[in-house]
């Protein structure tokens, strides 16, 4: 979590330290990404169990049963992990269109640390009155800011390609994170009923 604050307030210094440390995939995943995802989903799950969630459409707080919270937060954690992995793959593919020769580890490192603020601001979702889109907007703004510093340092693109790579990556970041937020946010706000969904039909005990 401390690394997130450095990335937000001292992004250039934080990225330089990450590059110097040259963390492997296991270290990035096990010591940074997964703890951030678990922290974010656990905080939201605790908030849902303690206070429920305000659903404006119905003008009421909804109480979530514990087994439903566990199922939802598990699915959300997997979606967040998939979001990072997919975004890293797309970043690598985009960089290759600019004829840059970087590895998936480089792209994964950028995305794992770059999405840190998005996971951190999800702590706000523990509050019963916080709209899911509020934390996303704040988090994605901070992510866009720190990736502006991180992409050129880690991916090391040709200076003539750097801004194009950054803009293309931002489209990926906004779309992938926005899709995950849309799916989870609609459920929290009562716009989606998983009890009658394809997912529940395939796994009948998931939300029962």
ABEGO torsion letter per residue (X at the ends): XAAAAAAAABAAAAAAAAAAAGBBAAAAAAAAAAAAAAAAAAAAAAAAAAAEBBBAAAGBBBBBBAAAAAAAAAAAAAAAAAAAAAAAAAAAAAAAAAGBBBBAAAAAAAAAAAAAAAAAAAAAAABAABBAAAAAAAAAAAAAAAAAAAAAAAAGBBAAAAAAAAAAAAAAAAAAAAAAAAAAAAAAAGABBAAABAAAAABAAAAX
